[in-house]
Amino acid sequence: MKRRTVLAGGAALALGVVGAEPAYAAGHKPRSDTRNIAYHAWSGTDLGAGTAAGTTVNGGAVVLAEPIGTVDYTDPYGGTATYEYGQWTSPSVDPGFGLTQLIGSWNADTPGGSWLQVEVRGPNTGWYVLGRWCADDTSLHRTSVGGQSDATGDVDVDTFVAASGVTLASWQLRLTLYRPTGSTDAPAVRSIGAVASALPSSKPTASEPGAAAGTVLDVPQYSQEIHSGQYPQWDGGGEAWCSPTSTSMVVAYWGTGPTPDDYAWVDPGYADPWVDHAARNVYDYRYTGCGNWPFNTAYAARFGGLSSFVTRLRSLAEAELFIQAGIPLVLSASFKRGEIPGLDYGTNGHLMVLAGFAADGSPVLNDPYSPTDSAVRKTVGRPEFESAWLTTSGGTTYVIHTPTTPLPPSPTQPNW
């Protein structure tokens, strides 16, 4: 249950909209209780809207064309190597409000020692690194990047967080693709996007049960606790593996995942070896944990043609739309012992699967913090769980689905 909370409240000034009095992004002053969340992504032919420098769009993905240069990169947890690189920069996105946080996510392949970097900037800021990622750890150690704090903001593991008193009126992503010099292997990025948010500090109003009441999806059940003590180099299983265990449950729900050859390195005495595989391949070497949100969704997208991204939802009413569509979700929350009926522990950060809703609208979870696989399914108090999820993580959610399973219609302010 290793995942931190990144929410903060308070009034904010809009970067790039400077005046004698406090100002919000032009025309975007929010109500104090408005949950402003907007997601935007590019995939397939949409990627052609970006600006290429040494890259092109081929086969529905951003790939290297003619690299624009070389760079020596020293892996903080490995050695130094020389890479060719090219870049793709997204159009600028106006979310319709002054954002205070942003989380990027992507679906990509990184064969042959190649890797990628994702950055974000506002209208008058430098670039902030959101992550350096590769699908496995054979050639490079995937990592978040620290030491980026300035007067505008900082990156908390995977989340851009604006400084106190600052909002951004727009955002832009930059993708850099790297391959070993002389190699023909290179990344292919099928989708990239981000969710921007500006959330109130006030407690959200509880939602009422909807049409998904009584619908529970048949999501496989995996316990993180049966992995306690396994592979200390990837945070040692048990309480630290809630995110890869939850991600593994949803990937398996879609009938895909790593093959026995993929996890042949796992001790044959360990149950559910695909969870060990997930933990190793989502591990963030700087954060020293498996709870990096976009690293988990990027891992899921490696299998069976799955599409995945990180977003934030405004309520369990929105989550019900996904359950109705047959799409289980992974949710992030913190809570105290005794705060949520049905959960007998407290946590500073935990991820679990929303598998559906009981007939009375209570959330039905696959909670990996359980002693056995068979004990994972739990029904919990709706208003208490909803409040904890929304107030501690801002409603952070992994959406993982097959391309043939359409997402529900998005709201007017689209957060998926």
C-alpha positions as a printed Julia matrix, in Angstrom:
416×3 Matrix{Float64}:
   0.0     0.0     0.0
   2.75    2.35   -1.03
   1.21    5.36   -2.69
   1.29    8.97   -1.58
  -1.41   11.64   -1.61
  -0.79   14.62   -3.88
  -3.86   16.8    -3.33
  -3.7    20.32   -1.96
  -6.3    23.04   -1.71
  -6.18   26.82   -1.72
  -6.67   29.75   -4.06
  -4.34   30.04   -7.02
  -2.97   32.59   -9.46
  -2.93   31.75  -13.14
   0.54   31.52  -14.62
   0.82   33.79  -17.64
  -2.17   35.9   -16.55
  -0.4    38.49  -14.44
  -2.17   41.43  -12.85
  -2.36   43.59   -9.78
  -5.01   41.34   -8.27
  -5.29   37.55   -7.98
  -6.45   36.17  -11.32
  -7.52   32.81  -12.65
  -6.85   31.56  -16.17
  -8.79   33.93  -18.38
 -12.49   33.26  -18.1
 -11.96   30.16  -15.96
 -12.57   31.2   -12.36
 -14.0    28.06  -10.73
 -16.76   27.75   -8.18
 -15.3    26.69   -4.85
 -17.01   23.28   -5.07
 -16.42   22.55   -8.77
 -14.5    19.36   -9.53
 -12.73   20.48  -12.69
 -11.21   17.5   -14.51
 -10.4    17.26  -18.22
  -8.62   14.47  -20.1
  -7.17   14.77  -23.59
  -5.16   12.23  -25.59
  -3.85   11.52  -29.06
  -3.81    8.11  -30.7
  -3.73    6.67  -34.22
  -4.13    9.33  -36.89
  -4.7    11.98  -34.17
  -0.96   11.8   -33.49
  -0.46   13.62  -36.78
  -1.59   16.82  -35.02
   1.71   16.93  -33.13
   4.94   18.6   -34.21
   7.62   16.13  -35.25
  11.39   16.51  -34.96
  13.04   13.32  -36.15
   9.83   11.33  -35.72
   6.88   10.38  -37.88
   3.51    8.71  -37.45
   3.5     5.24  -38.97
   1.03    2.44  -38.36
  -0.91    4.56  -35.89
   2.13    5.23  -33.67
   4.84    7.85  -33.21
   8.15    6.29  -34.28
  11.67    7.49  -35.03
  12.34    8.6   -38.6
  15.65   10.46  -38.89
  17.07   11.1   -35.4
  17.91   14.74  -34.7
  20.96   14.0   -32.56
  22.67   11.78  -30.01
  22.97   12.03  -26.25
  24.94   10.22  -23.57
  22.52    9.17  -20.84
  23.74    7.94  -17.48
  21.2     5.61  -15.93
  21.23    6.56  -12.2
  20.88    2.85  -11.41
  23.1     1.49  -14.2
  25.71    2.61  -16.7
  26.12    5.21  -19.43
  25.19    4.66  -23.08
  24.79    6.76  -26.21
  21.35    7.1   -27.77
  19.89    8.58  -30.94
  16.68   10.5   -30.36
  13.75   12.28  -31.94
  10.83   14.22  -30.48
   7.1    14.7   -30.86
   5.35   17.69  -29.27
   1.61   17.82  -28.76
  -0.62   20.75  -29.58
  -1.34   23.03  -26.64
  -4.48   22.05  -24.73
  -6.74   24.51  -22.91
  -8.66   22.45  -20.33
 -11.18   25.24  -19.75
  -9.92   26.05  -16.24
  -6.67   26.88  -14.48
  -5.14   23.5   -13.69
  -3.27   22.74  -10.48
  -2.32   19.11  -11.21
  -1.65   16.98  -14.27
  -0.95   13.27  -14.78
   0.29   11.94  -18.11
  -0.06    8.39  -19.45
   0.91    6.52  -22.61
   0.76    3.19  -24.45
   4.01    2.19  -26.13
   6.48   -0.52  -27.12
  10.21   -0.13  -26.38
  12.13   -2.98  -28.03
  15.86   -3.59  -28.04
  17.03   -1.28  -25.26
  15.0     1.69  -26.49
  13.08    3.95  -24.12
  11.08    7.16  -23.94
  10.71   10.31  -21.88
   7.48   12.26  -21.32
   7.48   15.94  -20.31
   4.87   18.64  -19.72
   4.93   22.44  -19.77
   2.53   25.31  -19.33
   2.31   28.48  -21.43
   5.25   30.19  -19.71
   7.17   27.38  -18.02
  10.08   25.1   -18.71
   9.63   21.4   -19.33
   8.96   19.05  -16.41
   9.84   15.37  -16.78
   6.88   13.11  -15.95
   8.79    9.87  -16.45
  11.52    7.91  -18.21
  10.02    4.6   -19.23
  10.85    1.31  -20.85
   8.79   -1.86  -20.93
  11.35   -3.98  -19.07
  14.52   -3.47  -17.04
  17.04   -5.41  -19.11
  18.73   -2.33  -20.59
  17.47    0.67  -18.59
  15.83    1.33  -15.23
  12.48    3.12  -15.62
  12.26    6.04  -13.27
  10.53    9.19  -12.18
  12.73   12.29  -11.91
  13.25   14.39   -8.8
  14.75   17.8    -8.17
  12.41   19.73  -10.48
  10.84   22.15   -8.02
  10.69   25.81   -9.02
   8.41   28.81   -8.56
   5.81   27.26  -10.87
   5.55   23.75   -9.55
   7.1    20.33   -9.07
   6.61   16.71  -10.08
   5.51   14.4    -7.26
   6.58   11.01   -8.67
   4.24   11.05  -11.7
   2.05   14.1   -11.06
   2.78   17.71  -11.93
   1.68   19.81   -8.94
   1.49   23.58   -9.34
   3.11   25.7    -6.65
   0.89   27.35   -4.07
  -0.81   30.34   -5.67
  -0.27   29.14   -9.27
  -2.47   27.6   -11.96
  -1.68   26.8   -15.59
  -4.04   28.01  -18.3
  -2.93   25.32  -20.77
  -0.6    22.34  -21.11
   1.55   20.66  -23.73
   3.33   17.29  -23.77
   6.69   16.47  -25.31
   7.68   12.91  -26.11
  11.34   11.99  -26.71
  12.12    8.59  -28.23
  15.55    7.06  -27.66
  17.31    4.09  -29.24
  20.89    2.83  -28.83
  23.13    4.45  -31.43
  23.25    2.28  -34.53
  20.23    0.19  -33.54
  17.17   -0.19  -35.73
  14.97   -0.91  -32.71
  13.05    2.11  -31.47
   9.97    2.99  -29.42
   6.5     3.08  -30.96
   4.0     5.2   -29.03
   0.39    4.33  -29.84
  -1.23    6.87  -27.55
  -0.28    9.66  -25.18
  -2.41   12.01  -23.12
  -2.94   13.66  -19.76
  -5.62   14.46  -17.23
  -5.62   18.0   -15.85
  -7.5    18.91  -12.7
  -8.31   21.69  -10.27
 -10.12   20.23   -7.3
 -11.75   21.9    -4.31
 -10.67   21.24   -0.74
 -14.3    20.84    0.31
 -15.75   17.38    0.93
 -17.66   16.12   -2.13
 -21.39   15.44   -2.06
 -22.19   11.73   -2.0
 -23.63   10.35   -5.23
 -26.77    8.25   -5.42
 -26.72    4.64   -6.69
 -27.47    4.34  -10.39
 -28.23    1.76  -13.03
 -25.1    -0.3   -12.28
 -26.51   -1.33   -8.9
 -26.57   -5.12   -8.83
 -23.88   -5.48  -11.54
 -20.65   -7.22  -10.5
 -18.05   -8.09  -13.14
 -16.22  -11.42  -13.01
 -12.78  -10.01  -12.23
 -10.15  -12.58  -11.16
  -9.09  -12.27   -7.53
  -5.41  -11.93   -6.57
  -3.93  -11.19   -3.15
  -0.86   -9.01   -2.74
  -0.24  -10.46    0.72
   0.66  -13.94   -0.54
   3.71  -12.27   -2.12
   5.03  -10.85    1.15
   8.84  -10.93    1.23
   9.27  -11.78   -2.43
  11.9    -9.91   -4.47
  13.08   -7.15   -2.11
  14.74   -5.41   -5.06
  11.23   -4.58   -6.3
   9.88   -3.54   -2.89
   9.35   -6.98   -1.46
   5.75   -7.91   -2.21
   3.0    -7.8     0.39
   1.74   -4.33    1.26
   3.95   -2.72   -1.39
   2.34   -4.51   -4.35
  -1.25   -3.27   -4.31
  -0.95   -1.49   -7.65
   0.62   -4.28   -9.76
  -1.73   -6.79   -8.15
  -4.76   -4.66   -9.03
  -3.45   -4.04  -12.54
  -2.9    -7.79  -12.96
  -6.5    -8.51  -11.97
  -7.9    -6.19  -14.62
  -5.48   -7.39  -17.32
  -6.53  -10.98  -16.57
 -10.2    -9.97  -16.69
  -9.63   -9.15  -20.35
  -8.2   -12.63  -20.93
  -4.61  -11.59  -21.49
  -1.35  -11.0   -19.64
   2.22  -12.25  -19.53
   2.97  -15.76  -20.78
   4.68  -18.51  -18.77
   7.86  -17.74  -20.71
   7.57  -14.1   -19.6
   7.55  -15.02  -15.91
   9.8   -18.1   -16.11
  12.32  -16.21  -13.91
   9.85  -16.22  -10.98
  10.52  -18.8    -8.25
   8.33  -21.8    -9.21
   7.19  -22.04   -5.61
   5.44  -18.67   -5.78
   1.71  -18.55   -6.51
   0.31  -16.1    -9.06
   3.72  -15.45  -10.69
   2.15  -12.93  -13.1
   1.86  -10.54  -10.16
   5.62  -10.77   -9.57
   6.09  -10.06  -13.29
   3.88   -6.98  -13.04
   5.68   -5.68   -9.94
   9.09   -5.96  -11.6
   7.85   -4.24  -14.75
   6.06   -1.3   -13.12
   8.74   -0.64  -10.51
   9.96    2.98  -10.35
  13.62    2.92   -9.34
  13.66    6.44   -7.94
  10.36    6.18   -6.1
  11.46    2.68   -4.98
   7.93    1.42   -5.34
   5.36   -0.11   -7.66
   2.7     2.59   -7.3
   3.67    4.89  -10.18
   0.27    5.36  -11.83
   1.23    5.74  -15.53
   3.87    3.0   -15.26
   1.02    0.65  -14.3
  -1.27    1.63  -17.16
   1.65    1.47  -19.61
   2.34   -2.06  -18.38
  -1.27   -3.1   -18.95
  -1.13   -1.83  -22.54
   1.65   -4.32  -23.34
  -0.85   -7.18  -23.5
  -3.6    -8.28  -25.83
  -3.94   -4.95  -27.6
  -5.31   -3.33  -24.43
  -5.74    0.43  -24.25
  -5.16    2.12  -20.91
  -4.79    5.52  -19.3
  -4.87    7.36  -15.99
  -7.68    9.79  -15.28
  -9.69   11.19  -12.41
 -13.41   10.68  -11.92
 -15.79   13.0   -10.11
 -17.98   10.42   -8.38
 -18.98    6.79   -8.12
 -21.86    7.74  -10.41
 -19.26    8.2   -13.16
 -17.59    4.93  -12.18
 -20.94    3.16  -12.55
 -20.96    4.06  -16.24
 -17.8     2.01  -16.73
 -19.19   -0.97  -14.83
 -22.3    -0.82  -17.02
 -19.99   -0.89  -20.05
 -18.25   -4.0   -18.69
 -15.04   -2.17  -17.71
 -13.63   -2.69  -14.18
 -11.52    0.13  -12.78
  -8.49    0.46  -10.51
  -9.01    3.18   -7.88
  -6.53    4.92   -5.55
  -7.47    5.97   -2.02
  -6.16    6.64    1.48
  -8.21    6.17    4.63
  -8.04    5.56    8.37
  -8.88    2.33   10.16
 -12.61    2.26   10.84
 -13.37    4.98    8.29
 -14.87    2.71    5.62
 -17.37   -0.02    6.55
 -16.12   -3.32    5.15
 -12.41   -2.43    5.38
 -10.73   -3.19    8.7
  -7.44   -1.33    8.19
  -6.01    2.09    7.4
  -3.58    3.13    4.68
  -1.6     6.13    3.48
  -2.2     5.0    -0.1
  -3.8     1.93   -1.62
  -5.08    0.7    -4.98
  -7.91   -1.75   -5.51
 -10.26   -2.88   -8.24
 -13.83   -1.66   -8.49
 -15.52   -4.82   -9.76
 -19.1    -3.6    -9.5
 -21.92   -2.62   -7.19
 -24.22   -4.54   -4.88
 -27.98   -4.28   -5.31
 -28.09   -1.36   -2.85
 -25.35    0.49   -4.73
 -22.5    -0.38   -2.36
 -19.14   -0.73   -4.15
 -17.9    -4.29   -4.63
 -14.11   -4.32   -4.57
 -11.37   -6.74   -5.38
  -9.11   -5.62   -2.55
  -5.61   -7.1    -2.92
  -4.9    -6.36    0.75
  -6.34   -9.73    1.72
  -4.69  -12.85    3.17
  -5.68  -15.14    0.29
  -6.99  -14.87   -3.26
 -10.39  -16.15   -2.15
 -10.71  -13.34    0.44
 -10.18  -10.5    -2.04
 -13.85   -9.71   -2.83
 -15.3    -7.15   -0.39
 -18.41   -4.96   -0.26
 -17.86   -1.55    1.34
 -19.81    1.51    2.44
 -20.6     3.68   -0.56
 -20.49    7.25    0.83
 -17.46    6.56    3.0
 -15.45    4.9     0.22
 -16.43    7.54   -2.32
 -15.37   10.34    0.01
 -11.98    8.74    0.76
 -11.25    8.09   -2.92
 -12.21   11.6    -4.06
 -10.63   13.58   -1.23
  -7.28   11.75   -0.99
  -6.41   10.92   -4.61
  -8.8    13.24   -6.42
 -10.65   10.22   -7.82
  -7.54    8.82   -9.52
  -8.45    5.85  -11.71
  -6.79    3.41  -14.1
  -8.98    2.74  -17.14
  -7.96   -0.48  -18.94
 -10.06   -1.91  -21.76
  -9.98   -3.62  -25.13
 -10.33   -1.42  -28.22
 -13.5    -3.34  -29.09
 -15.08   -2.41  -25.74
 -16.22    1.19  -26.13
 -15.95    3.6   -23.25
 -19.19    5.12  -21.98
 -20.15    8.51  -23.43
 -17.99   11.18  -21.79
 -19.48   14.12  -19.88
 -19.55   17.71  -21.12
 -16.21   18.36  -19.45
 -14.61   15.13  -20.72
 -12.47   13.25  -18.25
 -12.18   10.16  -20.49
